Amino acid sequence: MKANWINKKDIDRQQWDKLVRQTPDATIYTLSFYLDATSIDWEAYIAEDFSFAIPVGVVRKGGISRVYPPLFQRYIEPIGDVSKIDWEKFQASLLERYAKGDLSFKTTIPTLEKNKTIRLSKHIHQVVDVDQFKLKTQAKRMIKRFSKTNYEIREAHIDTDELSKLIAKELAKKLPIYATSDVHFLFDVIKKAEKEGYIYKVGVFENNILKGGLIGLKFNKTLLYLKGTAMEKLQQEGAMYALMNHFIQYGFKENCGIDFGGSRVKGIQFFNQRFNGQDTEYFNYSWDNSPFWFKWMYKIYSKVKRK
């Protein structure tokens, strides 16, 4: 099936989202609102009969268009009738259109793996369903500790904007990105998800004062943990374990599996595994066929940005 690259501004959002909902196991990452919120720009490789599509985040610098992984988007995935995709044609078209790329993908792409100019790396995230769920010893201990405090966990009367800013403020103490302008991508996701009716939130309170909480997104029988935290004092009393357990139990009541969102931080992986989160692989493909002058400029830019 012939396919073409189309920029987001020319994509019919209703038609796109209909295709996402028709795709078994499609994640919320592929809905148009999520792509719009997290991407600087995005394009998609779309079948002429709109039977399948593959979205990619795109950024343009120095006259070069490249594929990049948008913030707060773990990976991308094909939607629609995947059996119709000619992966060799997709690869040829991808590399011709984008001289440089960093593509995180839900599944393996055999044709890309065979290409010697493309580097493959594997990452993991954690998921759990009702049959796999099990509280490990530390989780039980911390939840029990929290139960002896006067803090209250509840879902009602939580101001989304207040919770979002609290999460960003607390996370910024350990992760500098939450103190930069890039945090607007997170805020945009949350605002648009709430407008579309996908958001789930739970908070922890002390004397009716919000002290932390979690934000999740519910779509296609999956409850995705987006972001969350609690003030340090509450964390020491087990608030994060209690919040996550509440989050998981809500998901199970809604007949959802739990997606912990994924992280390369070992401490977060350890935390997810205290709920018996199961490691699940996803894949990153990167290439750089850009001109020498661009590689040189990009290297300087990257060094300056890290300072």
Short mmCIF file of the C-alpha atoms (twelve columns), coordinates in Angstrom:
data_MODEL
# 
_entry.id   MODEL 
# 
loop_
_atom_site.group_PDB 
_atom_site.id 
_atom_site.type_symbol 
_atom_site.label_atom_id 
_atom_site.label_alt_id 
_atom_site.label_comp_id 
_atom_site.label_asym_id 
_atom_site.label_seq_id 
_atom_site.Cartn_x 
_atom_site.Cartn_y 
_atom_site.Cartn_z 
_atom_site.pdbx_PDB_model_num 
ATOM 1   C CA . MET A 1   0.000   0.000   0.000  1 
ATOM 2   C CA . LYS A 2   1.436   3.371   -1.039 1 
ATOM 3   C CA . ALA A 3   1.907   5.908   1.748  1 
ATOM 4   C CA . ASN A 4   2.998   9.536   2.030  1 
ATOM 5   C CA . TRP A 5   4.373   11.823  4.734  1 
ATOM 6   C CA . ILE A 6   1.830   14.391  5.912  1 
ATOM 7   C CA . ASN A 7   2.385   17.214  8.388  1 
ATOM 8   C CA . LYS A 8   0.087   17.512  11.386 1 
ATOM 9   C CA . LYS A 9   -1.546  20.685  10.062 1 
ATOM 10  C CA . ASP A 10  -2.955  18.718  7.141  1 
ATOM 11  C CA . ILE A 11  -4.224  15.719  9.126  1 
ATOM 12  C CA . ASP A 12  -7.916  15.320  9.880  1 
ATOM 13  C CA . ARG A 13  -7.963  14.904  13.679 1 
ATOM 14  C CA . GLN A 14  -11.325 13.106  13.781 1 
ATOM 15  C CA . GLN A 15  -10.241 10.618  11.132 1 
ATOM 16  C CA . TRP A 16  -6.908  10.117  12.903 1 
ATOM 17  C CA . ASP A 17  -8.414  9.492   16.333 1 
ATOM 18  C CA . LYS A 18  -11.003 7.146   14.846 1 
ATOM 19  C CA . LEU A 19  -8.147  5.056   13.438 1 
ATOM 20  C CA . VAL A 20  -6.412  5.054   16.842 1 
ATOM 21  C CA . ARG A 21  -9.560  3.785   18.568 1 
ATOM 22  C CA . GLN A 22  -9.929  1.037   15.983 1 
ATOM 23  C CA . THR A 23  -6.387  -0.188  16.680 1 
ATOM 24  C CA . PRO A 24  -6.134  -2.982  19.289 1 
ATOM 25  C CA . ASP A 25  -3.806  -2.079  22.172 1 
ATOM 26  C CA . ALA A 26  -3.176  1.438   20.865 1 
ATOM 27  C CA . THR A 27  -1.854  3.754   23.560 1 
ATOM 28  C CA . ILE A 28  -2.878  7.275   24.427 1 
ATOM 29  C CA . TYR A 29  0.464   8.454   23.011 1 
ATOM 30  C CA . THR A 30  -0.981  8.167   19.486 1 
ATOM 31  C CA . LEU A 31  -4.117  10.260  20.011 1 
ATOM 32  C CA . SER A 32  -3.880  13.595  18.222 1 
ATOM 33  C CA . PHE A 33  -4.257  15.686  21.381 1 
ATOM 34  C CA . TYR A 34  -1.253  13.923  22.964 1 
ATOM 35  C CA . LEU A 35  0.906   14.304  19.860 1 
ATOM 36  C CA . ASP A 36  -0.078  17.975  19.614 1 
ATOM 37  C CA . ALA A 37  0.679   18.620  23.281 1 
ATOM 38  C CA . THR A 38  4.080   16.922  23.478 1 
ATOM 39  C CA . SER A 39  5.609   17.554  20.045 1 
ATOM 40  C CA . ILE A 40  7.329   20.633  18.707 1 
ATOM 41  C CA . ASP A 41  5.939   19.356  15.413 1 
ATOM 42  C CA . TRP A 42  4.872   15.950  14.126 1 
ATOM 43  C CA . GLU A 43  4.308   14.216  10.849 1 
ATOM 44  C CA . ALA A 44  2.936   10.840  9.887  1 
ATOM 45  C CA . TYR A 45  3.555   8.229   7.231  1 
ATOM 46  C CA . ILE A 46  -0.052  7.634   6.128  1 
ATOM 47  C CA . ALA A 47  -1.529  5.114   3.684  1 
ATOM 48  C CA . GLU A 48  -3.353  6.683   0.770  1 
ATOM 49  C CA . ASP A 49  -6.544  4.911   1.864  1 
ATOM 50  C CA . PHE A 50  -5.862  5.877   5.514  1 
ATOM 51  C CA . SER A 51  -5.721  2.206   6.538  1 
ATOM 52  C CA . PHE A 52  -2.535  2.725   8.577  1 
ATOM 53  C CA . ALA A 53  -0.298  5.510   9.849  1 
ATOM 54  C CA . ILE A 54  2.987   5.963   11.735 1 
ATOM 55  C CA . PRO A 55  3.509   9.285   13.566 1 
ATOM 56  C CA . VAL A 56  6.932   10.744  14.400 1 
ATOM 57  C CA . GLY A 57  7.984   13.811  16.358 1 
ATOM 58  C CA . VAL A 58  9.824   16.299  14.139 1 
ATOM 59  C CA . VAL A 59  12.053  19.304  14.795 1 
ATOM 60  C CA . ARG A 60  13.782  21.559  12.272 1 
ATOM 61  C CA . LYS A 61  17.119  23.229  13.021 1 
ATOM 62  C CA . GLY A 62  19.762  24.594  10.683 1 
ATOM 63  C CA . GLY A 63  17.728  23.667  7.654  1 
ATOM 64  C CA . ILE A 64  17.690  19.974  8.655  1 
ATOM 65  C CA . SER A 65  14.501  18.094  9.551  1 
ATOM 66  C CA . ARG A 66  15.076  15.344  12.086 1 
ATOM 67  C CA . VAL A 67  13.022  12.847  14.054 1 
ATOM 68  C CA . TYR A 68  13.164  13.267  17.823 1 
ATOM 69  C CA . PRO A 69  11.434  11.716  20.859 1 
ATOM 70  C CA . PRO A 70  9.012   14.302  22.290 1 
ATOM 71  C CA . LEU A 71  9.081   14.910  26.039 1 
ATOM 72  C CA . PHE A 72  6.614   12.848  28.080 1 
ATOM 73  C CA . GLN A 73  6.078   10.440  25.203 1 
ATOM 74  C CA . ARG A 74  7.742   7.083   25.814 1 
ATOM 75  C CA . TYR A 75  7.478   5.779   22.254 1 
ATOM 76  C CA . ILE A 76  5.453   5.913   19.065 1 
ATOM 77  C CA . GLU A 77  3.659   3.065   17.346 1 
ATOM 78  C CA . PRO A 78  1.855   2.276   14.101 1 
ATOM 79  C CA . ILE A 79  -1.926  2.532   14.061 1 
ATOM 80  C CA . GLY A 80  -4.501  0.876   11.844 1 
ATOM 81  C CA . ASP A 81  -3.922  -2.245  9.752  1 
ATOM 82  C CA . VAL A 82  -0.237  -2.896  10.428 1 
ATOM 83  C CA . SER A 83  -0.220  -5.876  8.046  1 
ATOM 84  C CA . LYS A 84  -0.451  -3.450  5.121  1 
ATOM 85  C CA . ILE A 85  2.779   -1.632  6.020  1 
ATOM 86  C CA . ASP A 86  5.723   -2.257  3.705  1 
ATOM 87  C CA . TRP A 87  8.516   -1.758  6.261  1 
ATOM 88  C CA . GLU A 88  11.269  -1.574  3.643  1 
ATOM 89  C CA . LYS A 89  9.472   1.284   1.902  1 
ATOM 90  C CA . PHE A 90  8.885   2.945   5.279  1 
ATOM 91  C CA . GLN A 91  12.584  2.714   6.116  1 
ATOM 92  C CA . ALA A 92  13.672  4.094   2.739  1 
ATOM 93  C CA . SER A 93  11.201  6.957   2.974  1 
ATOM 94  C CA . LEU A 94  12.114  7.706   6.614  1 
ATOM 95  C CA . LEU A 95  15.858  7.916   5.944  1 
ATOM 96  C CA . GLU A 96  15.378  9.927   2.774  1 
ATOM 97  C CA . ARG A 97  13.153  12.475  4.479  1 
ATOM 98  C CA . TYR A 98  15.042  12.781  7.780  1 
ATOM 99  C CA . ALA A 99  18.845  12.850  7.662  1 
ATOM 100 C CA . LYS A 100 19.044  12.531  11.432 1 
ATOM 101 C CA . GLY A 101 16.764  10.696  13.809 1 
ATOM 102 C CA . ASP A 102 16.160  9.351   17.282 1 
ATOM 103 C CA . LEU A 103 13.066  7.171   17.097 1 
ATOM 104 C CA . SER A 104 11.626  5.346   20.110 1 
ATOM 105 C CA . PHE A 105 9.278   2.598   18.957 1 
ATOM 106 C CA . LYS A 106 6.907   0.252   20.770 1 
ATOM 107 C CA . THR A 107 8.015   -2.834  18.844 1 
ATOM 108 C CA . THR A 108 10.995  -3.961  16.824 1 
ATOM 109 C CA . ILE A 109 11.348  -2.897  13.197 1 
ATOM 110 C CA . PRO A 110 13.306  -5.711  11.510 1 
ATOM 111 C CA . THR A 111 14.324  -3.682  8.438  1 
ATOM 112 C CA . LEU A 112 15.827  -0.910  10.594 1 
ATOM 113 C CA . GLU A 113 17.700  -3.447  12.702 1 
ATOM 114 C CA . LYS A 114 19.414  -4.811  9.586  1 
ATOM 115 C CA . ASN A 115 20.606  -1.362  8.507  1 
ATOM 116 C CA . LYS A 116 24.230  -0.905  9.610  1 
ATOM 117 C CA . THR A 117 23.887  2.896   9.724  1 
ATOM 118 C CA . ILE A 118 21.225  2.667   12.439 1 
ATOM 119 C CA . ARG A 119 22.007  2.099   16.122 1 
ATOM 120 C CA . LEU A 120 19.581  0.040   18.179 1 
ATOM 121 C CA . SER A 121 19.202  0.301   21.943 1 
ATOM 122 C CA . LYS A 122 16.639  -1.260  24.235 1 
ATOM 123 C CA . HIS A 123 14.864  0.273   27.215 1 
ATOM 124 C CA . ILE A 124 12.315  -0.989  29.695 1 
ATOM 125 C CA . HIS A 125 9.182   0.224   31.396 1 
ATOM 126 C CA . GLN A 126 6.982   -1.553  33.907 1 
ATOM 127 C CA . VAL A 127 3.375   -2.731  33.653 1 
ATOM 128 C CA . VAL A 128 1.137   -4.805  35.906 1 
ATOM 129 C CA . ASP A 129 -2.345  -6.284  35.648 1 
ATOM 130 C CA . VAL A 130 -4.692  -7.576  38.322 1 
ATOM 131 C CA . ASP A 131 -3.367  -11.133 38.057 1 
ATOM 132 C CA . GLN A 132 0.292   -10.101 38.390 1 
ATOM 133 C CA . PHE A 133 -0.182  -7.491  41.110 1 
ATOM 134 C CA . LYS A 134 1.544   -8.184  44.400 1 
ATOM 135 C CA . LEU A 135 2.768   -5.844  47.113 1 
ATOM 136 C CA . LYS A 136 6.377   -6.500  47.998 1 
ATOM 137 C CA . THR A 137 7.564   -6.244  51.625 1 
ATOM 138 C CA . GLN A 138 8.744   -2.637  51.454 1 
ATOM 139 C CA . ALA A 139 5.505   -1.476  49.849 1 
ATOM 140 C CA . LYS A 140 3.462   -3.193  52.557 1 
ATOM 141 C CA . ARG A 141 5.604   -1.630  55.262 1 
ATOM 142 C CA . MET A 142 5.381   1.898   53.851 1 
ATOM 143 C CA . ILE A 143 1.627   1.682   53.232 1 
ATOM 144 C CA . LYS A 144 1.142   0.510   56.806 1 
ATOM 145 C CA . ARG A 145 3.266   3.422   58.061 1 
ATOM 146 C CA . PHE A 146 1.159   5.861   56.066 1 
ATOM 147 C CA . SER A 147 -2.069  4.406   57.482 1 
ATOM 148 C CA . LYS A 148 -0.960  5.500   60.952 1 
ATOM 149 C CA . THR A 149 -0.615  9.158   59.934 1 
ATOM 150 C CA . ASN A 150 -3.284  11.852  59.789 1 
ATOM 151 C CA . TYR A 151 -2.810  12.443  56.088 1 
ATOM 152 C CA . GLU A 152 -5.799  11.802  53.820 1 
ATOM 153 C CA . ILE A 153 -5.898  10.402  50.287 1 
ATOM 154 C CA . ARG A 154 -8.838  11.421  48.155 1 
ATOM 155 C CA . GLU A 155 -9.961  11.891  44.572 1 
ATOM 156 C CA . ALA A 156 -12.572 14.624  45.042 1 
ATOM 157 C CA . HIS A 157 -12.087 18.401  44.972 1 
ATOM 158 C CA . ILE A 158 -8.564  18.392  43.523 1 
ATOM 159 C CA . ASP A 159 -7.626  21.461  41.508 1 
ATOM 160 C CA . THR A 160 -5.768  20.130  38.461 1 
ATOM 161 C CA . ASP A 161 -3.707  23.271  37.941 1 
ATOM 162 C CA . GLU A 162 -2.671  23.346  41.596 1 
ATOM 163 C CA . LEU A 163 -1.649  19.684  41.525 1 
ATOM 164 C CA . SER A 164 0.261   20.088  38.251 1 
ATOM 165 C CA . LYS A 165 2.282   23.007  39.587 1 
ATOM 166 C CA . LEU A 166 2.957   21.220  42.878 1 
ATOM 167 C CA . ILE A 167 4.257   18.163  41.022 1 
ATOM 168 C CA . ALA A 168 6.502   20.301  38.799 1 
ATOM 169 C CA . LYS A 169 7.830   22.269  41.780 1 
ATOM 170 C CA . GLU A 170 8.709   19.177  43.795 1 
ATOM 171 C CA . LEU A 171 10.194  17.258  40.859 1 
ATOM 172 C CA . ALA A 172 12.321  20.278  39.907 1 
ATOM 173 C CA . LYS A 173 14.296  19.787  43.134 1 
ATOM 174 C CA . LYS A 174 15.842  16.625  41.650 1 
ATOM 175 C CA . LEU A 175 15.175  16.943  37.913 1 
ATOM 176 C CA . PRO A 176 16.119  20.378  36.470 1 
ATOM 177 C CA . ILE A 177 13.922  19.971  33.382 1 
ATOM 178 C CA . TYR A 178 10.852  20.698  35.531 1 
ATOM 179 C CA . ALA A 179 12.274  24.133  36.308 1 
ATOM 180 C CA . THR A 180 12.647  25.049  32.621 1 
ATOM 181 C CA . SER A 181 10.184  26.236  30.021 1 
ATOM 182 C CA . ASP A 182 9.983   22.651  28.724 1 
ATOM 183 C CA . VAL A 183 7.609   21.855  31.586 1 
ATOM 184 C CA . HIS A 184 4.878   23.480  29.491 1 
ATOM 185 C CA . PHE A 185 4.719   20.246  27.465 1 
ATOM 186 C CA . LEU A 186 3.596   18.436  30.631 1 
ATOM 187 C CA . PHE A 187 1.089   21.132  31.520 1 
ATOM 188 C CA . ASP A 188 -0.321  21.039  27.963 1 
ATOM 189 C CA . VAL A 189 -0.794  17.262  28.121 1 
ATOM 190 C CA . ILE A 190 -2.622  17.517  31.437 1 
ATOM 191 C CA . LYS A 191 -4.885  20.366  30.328 1 
ATOM 192 C CA . LYS A 192 -5.805  18.727  27.043 1 
ATOM 193 C CA . ALA A 193 -6.285  15.305  28.652 1 
ATOM 194 C CA . GLU A 194 -8.682  16.795  31.182 1 
ATOM 195 C CA . LYS A 195 -10.603 18.558  28.417 1 
ATOM 196 C CA . GLU A 196 -10.863 15.278  26.474 1 
ATOM 197 C CA . GLY A 197 -11.982 13.352  29.562 1 
ATOM 198 C CA . TYR A 198 -8.965  11.054  29.941 1 
ATOM 199 C CA . ILE A 199 -7.489  12.339  33.182 1 
ATOM 200 C CA . TYR A 200 -7.455  10.649  36.578 1 
ATOM 201 C CA . LYS A 201 -6.033  12.351  39.643 1 
ATOM 202 C CA . VAL A 202 -5.612  11.482  43.287 1 
ATOM 203 C CA . GLY A 203 -4.194  13.717  46.015 1 
ATOM 204 C CA . VAL A 204 -2.814  13.513  49.518 1 
ATOM 205 C CA . PHE A 205 -3.939  16.185  51.983 1 
ATOM 206 C CA . GLU A 206 -2.913  17.499  55.366 1 
ATOM 207 C CA . ASN A 207 -5.723  19.471  57.012 1 
ATOM 208 C CA . ASN A 208 -7.347  19.957  53.585 1 
ATOM 209 C CA . ILE A 209 -4.102  21.340  52.153 1 
ATOM 210 C CA . LEU A 210 -2.820  19.558  49.055 1 
ATOM 211 C CA . LYS A 211 0.630   18.101  49.729 1 
ATOM 212 C CA . GLY A 212 1.075   15.800  46.737 1 
ATOM 213 C CA . GLY A 213 -0.650  13.529  44.305 1 
ATOM 214 C CA . LEU A 214 -0.576  11.508  41.108 1 
ATOM 215 C CA . ILE A 215 -1.948  12.226  37.636 1 
ATOM 216 C CA . GLY A 216 -2.855  9.406   35.270 1 
ATOM 217 C CA . LEU A 217 -4.453  9.018   31.867 1 
ATOM 218 C CA . LYS A 218 -7.091  6.363   31.202 1 
ATOM 219 C CA . PHE A 219 -7.480  5.076   27.657 1 
ATOM 220 C CA . ASN A 220 -8.150  1.755   25.932 1 
ATOM 221 C CA . LYS A 221 -8.227  -0.375  29.105 1 
ATOM 222 C CA . THR A 222 -4.947  1.080   30.365 1 
ATOM 223 C CA . LEU A 223 -4.334  3.517   33.203 1 
ATOM 224 C CA . LEU A 224 -1.075  5.298   32.430 1 
ATOM 225 C CA . TYR A 225 0.808   6.915   35.294 1 
ATOM 226 C CA . LEU A 226 1.881   10.295  33.955 1 
ATOM 227 C CA . LYS A 227 3.548   12.130  36.838 1 
ATOM 228 C CA . GLY A 228 3.276   12.490  40.583 1 
ATOM 229 C CA . THR A 229 5.065   13.287  43.808 1 
ATOM 230 C CA . ALA A 230 4.585   14.317  47.416 1 
ATOM 231 C CA . MET A 231 6.463   16.679  49.679 1 
ATOM 232 C CA . GLU A 232 9.547   15.093  51.207 1 
ATOM 233 C CA . LYS A 233 8.115   14.801  54.706 1 
ATOM 234 C CA . LEU A 234 5.132   12.857  53.388 1 
ATOM 235 C CA . GLN A 235 7.329   10.630  51.241 1 
ATOM 236 C CA . GLN A 236 9.172   9.536   54.363 1 
ATOM 237 C CA . GLU A 237 5.823   8.531   55.847 1 
ATOM 238 C CA . GLY A 238 4.988   6.314   52.861 1 
ATOM 239 C CA . ALA A 239 2.753   8.724   50.927 1 
ATOM 240 C CA . MET A 240 4.022   7.718   47.481 1 
ATOM 241 C CA . TYR A 241 3.464   4.028   48.170 1 
ATOM 242 C CA . ALA A 242 -0.036  4.722   49.460 1 
ATOM 243 C CA . LEU A 243 -0.859  6.985   46.519 1 
ATOM 244 C CA . MET A 244 0.370   4.472   43.971 1 
ATOM 245 C CA . ASN A 245 -1.531  1.632   45.633 1 
ATOM 246 C CA . HIS A 246 -4.697  3.769   45.501 1 
ATOM 247 C CA . PHE A 247 -3.955  4.561   41.846 1 
ATOM 248 C CA . ILE A 248 -3.528  0.881   40.989 1 
ATOM 249 C CA . GLN A 249 -6.678  -0.219  42.805 1 
ATOM 250 C CA . TYR A 250 -8.687  2.431   40.972 1 
ATOM 251 C CA . GLY A 251 -7.319  1.137   37.669 1 
ATOM 252 C CA . PHE A 252 -8.288  -2.436  38.491 1 
ATOM 253 C CA . LYS A 253 -11.824 -1.339  39.400 1 
ATOM 254 C CA . GLU A 254 -12.037 0.243   35.950 1 
ATOM 255 C CA . ASN A 255 -10.838 -3.029  34.358 1 
ATOM 256 C CA . CYS A 256 -7.567  -1.411  33.353 1 
ATOM 257 C CA . GLY A 257 -4.040  -2.683  33.322 1 
ATOM 258 C CA . ILE A 258 -1.477  -0.355  34.903 1 
ATOM 259 C CA . ASP A 259 1.317   1.259   32.904 1 
ATOM 260 C CA . PHE A 260 3.852   2.857   35.246 1 
ATOM 261 C CA . GLY A 261 4.975   5.235   32.524 1 
ATOM 262 C CA . GLY A 262 8.555   4.071   32.204 1 
ATOM 263 C CA . SER A 263 11.792  5.502   33.479 1 
ATOM 264 C CA . ARG A 264 15.508  4.881   33.043 1 
ATOM 265 C CA . VAL A 265 16.071  5.947   36.648 1 
ATOM 266 C CA . LYS A 266 16.911  2.845   38.698 1 
ATOM 267 C CA . GLY A 267 15.225  4.184   41.830 1 
ATOM 268 C CA . ILE A 268 11.929  4.651   40.015 1 
ATOM 269 C CA . GLN A 269 12.182  1.210   38.431 1 
ATOM 270 C CA . PHE A 270 12.762  -0.231  41.914 1 
ATOM 271 C CA . PHE A 271 9.682   1.606   43.206 1 
ATOM 272 C CA . ASN A 272 7.529   0.230   40.360 1 
ATOM 273 C CA . GLN A 273 8.793   -3.273  41.053 1 
ATOM 274 C CA . ARG A 274 7.593   -3.025  44.685 1 
ATOM 275 C CA . PHE A 275 4.126   -3.443  43.144 1 
ATOM 276 C CA . ASN A 276 5.389   -6.361  41.049 1 
ATOM 277 C CA . GLY A 277 5.660   -4.189  37.943 1 
ATOM 278 C CA . GLN A 278 6.846   -6.360  35.064 1 
ATOM 279 C CA . ASP A 279 9.653   -5.160  32.807 1 
ATOM 280 C CA . THR A 280 8.564   -4.623  29.203 1 
ATOM 281 C CA . GLU A 281 10.994  -3.710  26.429 1 
ATOM 282 C CA . TYR A 282 10.720  -0.935  23.892 1 
ATOM 283 C CA . PHE A 283 13.242  0.054   21.254 1 
ATOM 284 C CA . ASN A 284 15.216  3.087   20.145 1 
ATOM 285 C CA . TYR A 285 16.605  3.571   16.651 1 
ATOM 286 C CA . SER A 286 19.045  6.404   15.969 1 
ATOM 287 C CA . TRP A 287 20.898  7.500   12.847 1 
ATOM 288 C CA . ASP A 288 22.864  10.490  11.623 1 
ATOM 289 C CA . ASN A 289 23.360  10.957  7.901  1 
ATOM 290 C CA . SER A 290 23.399  14.723  8.169  1 
ATOM 291 C CA . PRO A 291 26.109  16.853  6.469  1 
ATOM 292 C CA . PHE A 292 29.432  17.316  8.260  1 
ATOM 293 C CA . TRP A 293 28.754  20.999  8.920  1 
ATOM 294 C CA . PHE A 294 25.466  20.167  10.651 1 
ATOM 295 C CA . LYS A 295 27.087  17.492  12.826 1 
ATOM 296 C CA . TRP A 296 29.712  20.038  13.889 1 
ATOM 297 C CA . MET A 297 27.109  22.708  14.681 1 
ATOM 298 C CA . TYR A 298 24.887  20.223  16.511 1 
ATOM 299 C CA . LYS A 299 27.815  19.048  18.653 1 
ATOM 300 C CA . ILE A 300 28.553  22.628  19.738 1 
ATOM 301 C CA . TYR A 301 24.862  23.309  20.365 1 
ATOM 302 C CA . SER A 302 24.548  20.194  22.552 1 
ATOM 303 C CA . LYS A 303 27.579  21.192  24.654 1 
ATOM 304 C CA . VAL A 304 26.247  24.710  25.195 1 
ATOM 305 C CA . LYS A 305 22.777  23.427  26.097 1 
ATOM 306 C CA . ARG A 306 24.175  21.088  28.791 1 
ATOM 307 C CA . LYS A 307 25.984  23.950  30.578 1 
# 
